Amino acid sequence: MEQFALLKIKTTYGSYAMAERRQRILYEVRKHLNEEGLEGFSMREISKRANVAPKTLYNAFGDRDRLIGAAIREVYDAVRQNVQFRTSDRTLEGLLDRAIVLNRGNLKARNYAQAVATIYFSPSANPYPRLLLQEMAVGNTSQWLEDVRARGGLHDWVNIEHLTRHMANMEYGLVLDWATNRVQDSEYLFRFVEIILFSALAATTGEVRETANELLTRMVATGELPKFENPIIRPQNQ
């Protein structure tokens, strides 16, 4: 899913004009972030690009961080609505499939990815975007871990909330390292998958742990990521 497409997603807005204006604003937010990064982000520039008054932005979104959070969330919602993966999100393979597909998009949007990771770690940012980013990072993982626990495949000492929070921290830390050239493009997806598999190896037992071990062993031996069928992209006008 292209981060900088003018997305068409289902909304609760009664007015088509209001929904279209909101989508246009959020589209310009993502473009501006990728062009200028967080340091160069300007609410005035967004109002100019989207052809709306600055007061409209503040009335609709509250502040800069909430506006950026809404733009990020729109992509997340569009993926959930319009991308049909062929793997189940309640499996380890499904988590890896989604992580690989979604993070390939980051490789085309370094400034945008850096801005997102910077917001996540900023001590002064509005807490809303950070909580949103954490939710996006851990949502499917939490559900999967609950399923694994129900089947007796999770160590008793594992606190799912703590584990998924640690995973989110590692994932956004990797995004920041990559965006600031401390991790090479060729390493980025490999390391992202490693975070998920290392966490699975530490937290799970039995069949799930064996699967994680097999996947990681094969990755290290071949230098290749796990392969999955391409997802189905639904037309956005449906």
C-alpha positions as CSV (number, residue, x, y, z in Angstrom):
1,M,0.0,0.0,0.0
2,E,1.5,3.3,-1.1
3,Q,1.9,5.7,1.9
4,F,1.6,8.7,-0.4
5,A,-1.5,7.7,-2.4
6,L,-4.7,9.7,-2.0
7,L,-6.4,6.8,-0.2
8,K,-10.1,5.9,-0.5
9,I,-11.2,4.2,2.7
10,K,-14.5,3.8,4.4
11,T,-15.2,6.6,6.8
12,T,-18.0,7.6,9.2
13,Y,-18.3,11.1,7.7
14,G,-21.8,11.9,6.5
15,S,-20.5,14.5,4.0
16,Y,-18.5,13.3,1.0
17,A,-16.9,16.8,0.8
18,M,-15.7,16.6,4.5
19,A,-14.3,13.1,4.0
20,E,-12.5,14.1,0.8
21,R,-11.1,17.2,2.4
22,R,-9.8,15.1,5.4
23,Q,-8.2,12.6,3.0
24,R,-6.6,15.4,1.0
25,I,-5.1,16.9,4.2
26,L,-3.7,13.6,5.4
27,Y,-2.3,12.8,2.0
28,E,-0.4,16.2,2.0
29,V,0.8,15.4,5.6
30,R,2.5,12.2,4.4
31,K,4.0,13.8,1.3
32,H,5.4,16.7,3.4
33,L,6.8,14.4,6.0
34,N,8.6,12.4,3.4
35,E,10.0,15.5,1.6
36,E,11.0,17.5,4.6
37,G,11.1,15.2,7.6
38,L,9.8,16.0,11.0
39,E,12.1,19.0,11.5
40,G,10.8,20.7,8.4
41,F,7.2,19.9,9.0
42,S,4.9,23.0,8.9
43,M,1.2,23.3,9.7
44,R,1.2,26.4,7.6
45,E,2.6,24.5,4.6
46,I,0.0,21.8,5.0
47,S,-2.8,24.3,5.0
48,K,-1.4,25.8,1.8
49,R,-1.0,22.5,0.1
50,A,-4.4,21.2,1.1
51,N,-6.1,24.6,0.4
52,V,-7.6,24.9,3.9
53,A,-7.3,27.6,6.6
54,P,-4.7,26.9,9.4
55,K,-7.6,27.3,11.8
56,T,-9.4,24.3,10.1
57,L,-6.4,22.1,10.8
58,Y,-6.3,22.9,14.5
59,N,-10.1,22.6,14.8
60,A,-10.1,19.3,13.1
61,F,-7.0,17.7,14.5
62,G,-5.9,19.6,17.6
63,D,-2.2,19.9,17.1
64,R,0.7,18.8,14.9
65,D,1.3,15.4,16.5
66,R,-2.4,14.4,16.3
67,L,-2.5,15.5,12.7
68,I,0.5,13.4,11.9
69,G,-0.9,10.5,13.9
70,A,-4.1,10.7,11.9
71,A,-2.2,10.6,8.6
72,I,-0.3,7.5,9.8
73,R,-3.5,5.8,11.0
74,E,-5.1,6.4,7.6
75,V,-2.5,4.2,5.9
76,Y,-2.9,1.5,8.6
77,D,-6.7,1.5,8.2
78,A,-6.4,1.4,4.4
79,V,-4.1,-1.6,4.5
80,R,-6.5,-3.5,6.8
81,Q,-9.4,-2.6,4.5
82,N,-7.8,-3.1,1.1
83,V,-5.0,-5.7,1.4
84,Q,-6.0,-9.3,1.7
85,F,-3.1,-11.5,2.9
86,R,-3.0,-15.2,2.1
87,T,-1.7,-16.1,5.5
88,S,-3.6,-15.9,8.8
89,D,-2.7,-13.0,11.1
90,R,-3.1,-15.5,14.0
91,T,0.0,-17.4,13.0
92,L,3.7,-16.7,13.2
93,E,4.0,-17.0,9.4
94,G,1.2,-14.4,9.1
95,L,3.0,-12.0,11.4
96,L,6.1,-12.3,9.3
97,D,4.2,-11.9,6.0
98,R,2.6,-8.7,7.2
99,A,5.8,-7.3,8.6
100,I,7.7,-7.9,5.4
101,V,5.0,-6.4,3.1
102,L,4.4,-3.3,5.3
103,N,8.0,-2.5,6.0
104,R,9.0,-2.8,2.3
105,G,7.1,0.5,2.0
106,N,9.5,2.1,4.4
107,L,12.3,1.5,2.0
108,K,10.7,4.0,-0.4
109,A,10.1,6.6,2.3
110,R,13.1,7.2,4.5
111,N,12.2,10.7,5.8
112,Y,8.6,9.6,6.5
113,A,9.8,6.5,8.4
114,Q,12.3,8.6,10.4
115,A,9.6,11.0,11.3
116,V,7.4,8.2,12.5
117,A,10.1,6.6,14.6
118,T,11.2,10.0,16.0
119,I,7.6,10.7,17.2
120,Y,7.5,7.3,18.8
121,F,10.6,8.0,20.9
122,S,10.1,11.7,21.5
123,P,9.7,12.5,25.3
124,S,7.9,15.7,24.4
125,A,5.4,14.5,21.8
126,N,1.7,14.2,22.5
127,P,1.1,10.7,23.9
128,Y,-1.6,10.0,21.3
129,P,0.6,9.3,18.3
130,R,2.9,7.1,20.4
131,L,0.1,5.0,21.7
132,L,-1.3,4.8,18.1
133,L,2.1,3.6,16.8
134,Q,2.4,1.1,19.5
135,E,-1.1,-0.2,18.8
136,M,-0.2,-0.6,15.1
137,A,3.0,-2.4,15.9
138,V,1.6,-4.9,18.5
139,G,-2.1,-5.5,17.5
140,N,-1.8,-8.7,15.6
141,T,1.1,-9.9,17.7
142,S,-1.0,-9.6,20.9
143,Q,-3.8,-11.6,19.4
144,W,-1.4,-14.3,18.2
145,L,0.3,-14.6,21.6
146,E,-3.1,-14.9,23.3
147,D,-3.9,-17.8,20.9
148,V,-0.5,-19.4,21.6
149,R,-1.1,-19.1,25.3
150,A,-4.5,-20.7,25.0
151,R,-2.9,-23.7,23.3
152,G,-0.3,-24.0,26.1
153,G,2.6,-22.8,23.9
154,L,3.7,-19.8,25.9
155,H,5.9,-19.8,28.9
156,D,4.0,-19.0,32.1
157,W,6.3,-16.1,32.9
158,V,5.5,-14.2,29.7
159,N,3.6,-11.0,30.2
160,I,2.1,-10.3,26.7
161,E,1.7,-6.6,27.2
162,H,5.3,-6.2,28.3
163,L,6.6,-8.5,25.5
164,T,4.7,-6.7,22.8
165,R,5.8,-3.3,24.1
166,H,9.4,-4.4,24.0
167,M,8.9,-5.7,20.5
168,A,7.5,-2.3,19.4
169,N,10.4,-0.5,21.0
170,M,12.9,-2.7,19.1
171,E,11.0,-2.4,15.8
172,Y,10.8,1.4,15.9
173,G,14.4,1.5,17.1
174,L,15.4,-0.5,14.0
175,V,13.3,1.9,11.8
176,L,15.2,4.8,13.3
177,D,18.6,3.1,12.9
178,W,17.8,2.4,9.2
179,A,16.5,5.9,8.5
180,T,19.6,7.4,9.9
181,N,21.9,5.1,7.9
182,R,23.1,2.9,10.8
183,V,21.5,-0.1,9.1
184,Q,21.8,-0.8,5.4
185,D,18.8,-1.1,3.1
186,S,19.8,-4.7,2.4
187,E,19.7,-5.6,6.1
188,Y,16.6,-3.8,7.1
189,L,13.9,-6.4,6.5
190,F,16.1,-9.2,7.6
191,R,16.6,-7.5,11.0
192,F,13.0,-6.7,11.3
193,V,12.1,-10.4,10.9
194,E,14.8,-11.3,13.4
195,I,13.1,-9.2,16.1
196,I,9.9,-11.2,15.6
197,L,11.6,-14.6,15.5
198,F,14.0,-13.9,18.4
199,S,11.0,-12.9,20.5
200,A,9.1,-16.0,19.5
201,L,12.1,-18.2,20.4
202,A,12.3,-16.6,23.9
203,A,8.6,-16.6,24.7
204,T,7.2,-19.8,23.1
205,T,7.5,-23.5,23.6
206,G,6.7,-26.6,21.6
207,E,5.6,-26.5,18.0
208,V,5.6,-22.7,17.7
209,R,9.2,-22.4,19.0
210,E,10.3,-25.2,16.6
211,T,8.7,-23.2,13.7
212,A,10.5,-20.0,14.8
213,N,13.8,-21.9,15.0
214,E,13.4,-23.5,11.6
215,L,12.6,-20.2,10.0
216,L,15.5,-18.4,11.6
217,T,18.0,-21.2,10.9
218,R,16.9,-21.2,7.2
219,M,17.3,-17.4,7.0
220,V,20.8,-17.4,8.4
221,A,21.8,-20.3,6.2
222,T,20.4,-18.8,3.0
223,G,20.5,-15.1,3.7
224,E,16.9,-15.0,2.4
225,L,13.7,-13.9,3.9
226,P,10.8,-16.3,4.3
227,K,8.7,-16.3,1.2
228,F,4.9,-16.0,1.1
229,E,2.3,-15.6,-1.7
230,N,1.7,-12.0,-2.7
231,P,-1.4,-10.5,-1.0
232,I,-4.4,-9.5,-3.0
233,I,-4.9,-5.7,-3.3
234,R,-8.6,-4.8,-3.5
235,P,-9.5,-1.9,-5.8
236,Q,-9.9,1.2,-3.6
237,N,-13.3,2.1,-5.1
238,Q,-14.9,-1.1,-3.8
